[in-house]
Amino acid sequence: PTQGKKQQVCYHNLDFPLRDYSRLGHAEAVKVAQVPENQVAAFAKAYLDSVVSEQPAGRPDAQDVGAEYRAMIGLPGGANSSVFPDIVAANAGRLKLAVAQGSDPDTADTQVVWIYDSEQFPFYQAELYHQFHDDIGAKYPASYKSLKDGLLKKGRLRPVSCPEEEFSEEQSEMADDPINFGAAGPDPFDKVIGIFKDPNPPVPKKTGKKRFEQRADT
């Protein structure tokens, strides 16, 4: 995410291209609420276990390439959160926990997980068609998908001011969007981001392991 609370953020689309979340430095995330504090360590371990199991990429889907797919955890207060020690304990030294600055680079091949202050870098809900659906290569039961309607009725999910349809590369015309004109600013990947407990380290080195091969079907 990028700092601030007034941006209009959308998934890839041609109606409002300047609201594109990847262009604005955001990344894909899941908001988790009401986790009891005494369960944070177990919850964090489950997430970090999944990142470790998918090394060196840190993710299972070969199509997920780029900064918008970086591994990250958001906490109120970030590394200063009262539950951050639980995250550190759950990690057990396996991955590099790094203090995020916003618009941070991809974590593939680095074993890095960015730690965000969720009060400084807030969560933005995605379009409704992104909620509780099948994944690429994974099918989920109707009981999971029905959570979408239940959360809509409770007001936990709400419509957003973005196109509610899948992005199609066959669309050829882009509409001007003045709301976020220039909001992306300079190239967000110019800065070197420090690793937690070391304010001026080099950029995380790649592991050298082969991550995956992408196949183009023709």
VOPAGU-2260 file (C-alpha; in pm, 1 decimal, decimal comma):
REM VOPAGU-2260
SITE   aa  ch    i         X         Y         Z
SITE  PRO   A    0       0,0       0,0       0,0
SITE  THR   A    1      92,1     361,1     -33,2
SITE  GLN   A    2      52,3     609,7     245,2
SITE  GLY   A    3    -271,6     800,8     283,1
SITE  LYS   A    4    -645,5     736,5     295,8
SITE  LYS   A    5    -792,1     939,7       6,7
SITE  GLN   A    6    -691,1     738,6    -299,0
SITE  GLN   A    7    -944,0     565,1    -519,4
SITE  VAL   A    8    -803,5     215,1    -569,9
SITE  CYS   A    9    -923,5     -45,1    -822,6
SITE  TYR   A   10    -811,6    -372,9    -972,1
SITE  HIS   A   11    -672,9    -367,5   -1329,0
SITE  ASN   A   12    -930,6    -198,0   -1551,8
SITE  LEU   A   13    -954,0      30,1   -1852,6
SITE  ASP   A   14   -1226,3     259,9   -1719,3
SITE  PHE   A   15   -1006,7     412,7   -1448,3
SITE  PRO   A   16    -645,8     318,0   -1532,8
SITE  LEU   A   17    -493,2     569,7   -1292,9
SITE  ARG   A   18    -668,1     396,8   -1002,1
SITE  ASP   A   19    -491,6      66,3   -1081,2
SITE  TYR   A   20    -373,2     -75,3    -748,7
SITE  SER   A   21     -40,0    -195,5    -887,2
SITE  ARG   A   22      30,1     144,5   -1040,7
SITE  LEU   A   23     -38,2     307,9    -702,5
SITE  GLY   A   24     200,4      75,8    -516,4
SITE  HIS   A   25     -60,4    -143,4    -346,4
SITE  ALA   A   26     -52,3    -521,8    -310,1
SITE  GLU   A   27    -312,1    -796,3    -275,6
SITE  ALA   A   28    -407,1    -880,0      82,7
SITE  VAL   A   29    -679,2   -1038,9     293,9
SITE  LYS   A   30    -823,7    -847,3     587,6
SITE  VAL   A   31    -856,6   -1060,8     900,6
SITE  ALA   A   32   -1050,7    -921,0    1195,8
SITE  GLN   A   33   -1131,5   -1030,5    1547,8
SITE  VAL   A   34    -839,9   -1270,3    1596,1
SITE  PRO   A   35    -801,0   -1318,2    1973,6
SITE  GLU   A   36    -464,2   -1185,6    2085,8
SITE  ASN   A   37    -370,4   -1523,1    2232,0
SITE  GLN   A   38    -426,6   -1679,1    1886,8
SITE  VAL   A   39    -215,2   -1435,6    1684,8
SITE  ALA   A   40      98,3   -1652,6    1705,7
SITE  ALA   A   41     -85,2   -1960,2    1574,6
SITE  PHE   A   42    -249,2   -1758,2    1299,1
SITE  ALA   A   43      83,5   -1601,1    1199,2
SITE  LYS   A   44     255,5   -1940,0    1198,8
SITE  ALA   A   45      -2,2   -2080,2     958,0
SITE  TYR   A   46      59,4   -1789,7     719,2
SITE  LEU   A   47     438,7   -1796,6     750,0
SITE  ASP   A   48     440,5   -2175,4     708,6
SITE  SER   A   49     264,1   -2126,6     375,7
SITE  VAL   A   50     523,0   -1871,1     260,9
SITE  VAL   A   51     807,7   -2102,0     363,6
SITE  SER   A   52     650,3   -2401,0     189,4
SITE  GLU   A   53     635,1   -2210,9    -139,2
SITE  GLN   A   54     997,3   -2094,0    -140,2
SITE  PRO   A   55    1183,4   -1969,3    -332,5
SITE  ALA   A   56     886,4   -1789,8    -488,4
SITE  GLY   A   57     683,2   -1763,6    -167,2
SITE  ARG   A   58     356,5   -1818,3    -357,0
SITE  PRO   A   59     197,5   -2107,9    -547,3
SITE  ASP   A   60      69,1   -1940,6    -864,8
SITE  ALA   A   61     322,6   -1893,2   -1145,9
SITE  GLN   A   62     119,3   -1602,6   -1283,6
SITE  ASP   A   63     163,0   -1399,6    -964,5
SITE  VAL   A   64     471,0   -1196,5   -1051,7
SITE  GLY   A   65     545,2    -842,3    -938,9
SITE  ALA   A   66     531,2    -613,8    -638,1
SITE  GLU   A   67     153,2    -643,6    -608,7
SITE  TYR   A   68     205,2   -1005,4    -496,2
SITE  ARG   A   69     468,9    -938,2    -230,3
SITE  ALA   A   70     444,9   -1127,3      99,6
SITE  MET   A   71     333,5    -900,7     382,4
SITE  ILE   A   72     162,8    -870,8     719,6
SITE  GLY   A   73     -23,1    -562,0     838,2
SITE  LEU   A   74     -53,9    -482,9    1209,4
SITE  PRO   A   75    -174,1    -173,0    1393,9
SITE  GLY   A   76     158,7     -11,9    1475,9
SITE  GLY   A   77     355,6    -241,4    1247,3
SITE  ALA   A   78     678,4    -361,1    1408,0
SITE  ASN   A   79     585,4    -159,8    1717,8
SITE  SER   A   80     262,7    -356,4    1766,6
SITE  SER   A   81     217,5    -539,5    2094,9
SITE  VAL   A   82     167,3    -862,3    1899,1
SITE  PHE   A   83     474,1    -824,7    1675,4
SITE  PRO   A   84     683,5   -1040,8    1914,3
SITE  ASP   A   85     429,7   -1316,8    1848,0
SITE  ILE   A   86     497,4   -1279,4    1475,0
SITE  VAL   A   87     871,2   -1301,7    1537,4
SITE  ALA   A   88     823,1   -1614,2    1750,0
SITE  ALA   A   89     601,5   -1775,1    1486,0
SITE  ASN   A   90     862,9   -1701,4    1220,9
SITE  ALA   A   91    1138,4   -1871,4    1423,5
SITE  GLY   A   92    1409,6   -1711,8    1210,6
SITE  ARG   A   93    1293,5   -1872,8     887,0
SITE  LEU   A   94    1211,1   -1557,3     688,3
SITE  LYS   A   95    1339,0   -1199,8     693,2
SITE  LEU   A   96    1083,9    -967,0     854,0
SITE  ALA   A   97    1133,8    -621,9     700,5
SITE  VAL   A   98     981,8    -287,9     798,3
SITE  ALA   A   99     777,1    -168,9     500,3
SITE  GLN   A  100     795,4     186,6     369,5
SITE  GLY   A  101     512,1     170,4     114,2
SITE  SER   A  102     528,4      77,5    -255,5
SITE  ASP   A  103     779,8    -191,8    -160,8
SITE  PRO   A  104     928,0    -434,2    -416,3
SITE  ASP   A  105     839,2    -795,7    -479,3
SITE  THR   A  106     958,0   -1054,7    -226,4
SITE  ALA   A  107     997,1   -1347,9    -465,0
SITE  ASP   A  108    1342,3   -1510,7    -430,8
SITE  THR   A  109    1430,3   -1293,9    -128,7
SITE  GLN   A  110    1269,5   -1476,3     169,8
SITE  VAL   A  111    1141,4   -1135,8     285,4
SITE  VAL   A  112     801,7   -1062,8     442,6
SITE  TRP   A  113     714,2    -693,4     469,2
SITE  ILE   A  114     567,6    -573,1     799,3
SITE  TYR   A  115     320,7    -285,8     748,9
SITE  ASP   A  116     167,9     -46,0     996,4
SITE  SER   A  117    -198,2     -91,9     901,0
SITE  GLU   A  118    -284,8     247,0    1051,2
SITE  GLN   A  119     -36,9     423,3     824,0
SITE  PHE   A  120    -103,5     197,2     525,4
SITE  PRO   A  121    -472,6     105,7     548,3
SITE  PHE   A  122    -657,6    -180,5     385,0
SITE  TYR   A  123    -873,6    -110,1      78,2
SITE  GLN   A  124   -1151,0    -354,1      -3,7
SITE  ALA   A  125   -1140,2    -490,4    -357,8
SITE  GLU   A  126   -1433,0    -523,2    -596,2
SITE  LEU   A  127   -1710,6    -763,3    -500,2
SITE  TYR   A  128   -1630,4   -1005,6    -780,4
SITE  HIS   A  129   -1294,7   -1070,1    -612,4
SITE  GLN   A  130   -1456,5   -1188,4    -289,9
SITE  PHE   A  131   -1495,6   -1557,8    -195,7
SITE  HIS   A  132   -1446,0   -1713,6    -537,6
SITE  ASP   A  133   -1257,8   -2010,8    -680,8
SITE  ASP   A  134    -885,4   -1973,0    -726,4
SITE  ILE   A  135    -673,7   -2068,1   -1024,0
SITE  GLY   A  136    -627,0   -2441,2    -981,8
SITE  ALA   A  137    -846,5   -2457,7    -669,4
SITE  LYS   A  138   -1221,9   -2500,3    -630,3
SITE  TYR   A  139   -1396,4   -2404,7    -305,9
SITE  PRO   A  140   -1729,9   -2529,1    -165,3
SITE  ALA   A  141   -2057,2   -2339,7    -178,8
SITE  SER   A  142   -2038,7   -2283,7     196,8
SITE  TYR   A  143   -1727,6   -2070,0     142,6
SITE  LYS   A  144   -1873,2   -1875,4    -148,3
SITE  SER   A  145   -2195,6   -1806,6      43,8
SITE  LEU   A  146   -1996,6   -1601,7     297,5
SITE  LYS   A  147   -1999,7   -1320,5      43,4
SITE  ASP   A  148   -2377,3   -1270,4      61,1
SITE  GLY   A  149   -2374,8   -1297,7     440,3
SITE  LEU   A  150   -2107,0   -1030,5     477,5
SITE  LEU   A  151   -2287,4    -805,7     230,1
SITE  LYS   A  152   -2604,1    -824,6     438,2
SITE  LYS   A  153   -2408,3    -737,1     752,5
SITE  GLY   A  154   -2234,1    -445,5     583,2
SITE  ARG   A  155   -1891,5    -604,3     624,2
SITE  LEU   A  156   -1857,4    -605,4     244,4
SITE  ARG   A  157   -1970,1    -309,4      37,2
SITE  PRO   A  158   -1979,8    -210,4    -329,2
SITE  VAL   A  159   -1683,2       1,5    -439,6
SITE  SER   A  160   -1654,9     270,9    -706,5
SITE  CYS   A  161   -1471,3      45,5    -951,6
SITE  PRO   A  162   -1582,4    -166,2   -1249,6
SITE  GLU   A  163   -1741,6    -492,0   -1131,0
SITE  GLU   A  164   -1615,9    -705,4   -1416,1
SITE  GLU   A  165   -1305,2    -898,0   -1509,2
SITE  PHE   A  166   -1037,0    -698,9   -1691,2
SITE  SER   A  167   -1019,4    -789,7   -2058,7
SITE  GLU   A  168    -711,4    -719,3   -2266,4
SITE  GLU   A  169    -935,1    -716,0   -2571,9
SITE  GLN   A  170   -1070,6    -380,1   -2457,4
SITE  SER   A  171    -883,4    -118,6   -2654,2
SITE  GLU   A  172    -985,3     223,9   -2528,8
SITE  MET   A  173    -888,3     378,7   -2196,6
SITE  ALA   A  174   -1104,3     640,3   -2027,7
SITE  ASP   A  175    -939,2     939,5   -1864,3
SITE  ASP   A  176    -949,9     934,2   -1484,8
SITE  PRO   A  177    -858,1    1270,5   -1323,4
SITE  ILE   A  178    -911,9    1157,9    -962,4
SITE  ASN   A  179    -567,2    1006,5    -914,0
SITE  PHE   A  180    -379,8    1181,8   -1192,2
SITE  GLY   A  181     -16,3    1177,8   -1092,3
SITE  ALA   A  182     -92,6     992,6    -769,2
SITE  ALA   A  183     160,4     722,1    -842,9
SITE  GLY   A  184     441,8     979,3    -829,2
SITE  PRO   A  185     798,0     879,4    -919,5
SITE  ASP   A  186     904,1     520,5    -970,0
SITE  PRO   A  187     825,6     358,3    -629,4
SITE  PHE   A  188    1101,4     100,1    -668,4
SITE  ASP   A  189    1394,3     344,1    -678,7
SITE  LYS   A  190    1442,8     342,1    -301,6
SITE  VAL   A  191    1641,5      81,9    -114,9
SITE  ILE   A  192    1424,9     -55,3     164,0
SITE  GLY   A  193    1584,1    -146,9     495,7
SITE  ILE   A  194    1552,8    -483,5     664,8
SITE  PHE   A  195    1410,6    -489,6    1017,7
SITE  LYS   A  196    1668,4    -402,6    1286,7
SITE  ASP   A  197    1911,5    -276,5    1021,9
SITE  PRO   A  198    1821,6      67,7     881,0
SITE  ASN   A  199    2071,2      72,9     593,0
SITE  PRO   A  200    2128,5    -279,4     456,8
SITE  PRO   A  201    2177,7    -371,7      90,6
SITE  VAL   A  202    1879,0    -479,2    -116,8
SITE  PRO   A  203    1783,7    -839,0     -21,5
SITE  LYS   A  204    1979,7   -1082,5    -235,5
SITE  LYS   A  205    1808,5   -1343,4    -443,4
SITE  THR   A  206    1851,7   -1704,8    -340,2
SITE  GLY   A  207    1975,5   -1812,5    -681,6
SITE  LYS   A  208    1724,0   -2096,1    -691,5
SITE  LYS   A  209    1510,2   -2136,7    -997,5
SITE  ARG   A  210    1163,1   -2011,5    -907,7
SITE  PHE   A  211     940,2   -2139,9   -1183,6
SITE  GLU   A  212     894,2   -2141,7   -1557,7
SITE  GLN   A  213     602,4   -1963,8   -1715,9
SITE  ARG   A  214     440,2   -2133,3   -2009,8
SITE  ALA   A  215     265,0   -1943,6   -2284,7
SITE  ASP   A  216      -8,1   -2149,2   -2449,9
SITE  THR   A  217     -45,8   -2064,5   -2815,6
